[in-house]
């Protein structure tokens, strides 16, 4: 049964020479995208054709480890874009795959941050091909970036960006200024009051911020 191409199970009959010839050409192809353990099982039954005593049979299995090919590409998985408060942390993730898109475990990715700090300079891909790192943003408001590098892989280097926004207003860095600083109590004099709100790092808050 089956035509011998991409069949999960094949049943065939013939003499011993034909049987051995068929096994000589037998190949195994795992399901696309799969890595891990697999088993090839072979069961034989002579249907009583090799002597007295009734049908004779046997069964054997071969354990096969399905591994990813060599790493070929790297792509962003999560952590890119959007906005976050200065000094906050987020996790960046990339995925490394082989030439057929199968995840590659055990591959080292190098990280660098133009602003802020990283939990480590490198991380290694897990069984799903994912490498992750924690990025703590710098204290200056504005666009901040970090990169993931896997030399020689398609897609490398990858740049992650986030718009860093000011933290809450802080009394230590905010100011209230009156101009002039003193007035004559004549009922007509006026002063201009200027309030400048800044977060603890000195970033100016917008009219709707903080």
C-alpha positions, 0 to 999 in steps of 0.5 A, a space after each residue: 500500500 502507498 506509492 513509496 513517496 511521503 507515506 507515513 506507512 508502507 506495506 509491500 510484499 515480494 521475495 527476499 531479494 525484492 524486499 532487500 532492494 526496497 529497503 536499500 532505497 528507503 529514505 526518511 524525511 521529517 515533517 517540515 519545521 520539526 526537530 527532535 526525536 523520531 522513530 522509524 519502525 519496520 515490521 516483517 511477516 513471511 506469511 508462512 512462506 519460509 518454512 513450517 511452523 506458520 507465519 514468522 515475523 519480526 519488528 524493529 525500530 530505529 531512533 532518529 534525531 532530527 536536527 536543524 541545519 546550519 543557521 542561515 537567518 535571523 529575524 525580530 521576534 518581539 520588543 521592537 517599536 512603541 514607546 516606554 518611559 525612560 529608565 524602564 525595561 523591556 525584553 528583546 527577542 530574535 529568532 534564528 533559523 536554518 535554510 528551510 525555516 527550522 529553528 536553530 538552538 544553541 546559537 549565540 547572538 551578540 547584543 549592543 545598546 546605543 542608550 541604556 544597558 543590557 542584562 548581558 552582551 550575548 544570549 543563546 537561542 533556545 529549543 525554539 530558536 529564540 534568543 532574548 535579552 533584557 534592555 533597560 532604557 537610558 534616561 534621556 527622552 527620545 528615540 533609543 536603539 539596541 542591536 542584535 548581531 549574528 555575523 553572516 546570517 541573513 537579516 543581521 544586524 537587527 535594530 530595535 527602536 523605542 520612543 523613550 518618554 519622560 517619567 513623572 514630574 519631580 519637584 527637585 528638577 521642576 521650577 516655578 519662576 515669577 517675573 518680576 520677582 517682586 511687585 508694588 502692591 498698587 493693585 495694577 502691577 502684574 507678574 508672569 509665572 512660568 512653570 517648567 516641569 521636568 522628570 527626575 532626569 531633567 527631561 522636560 514634560 509636555 503640556 499633557 505629560 506627567 
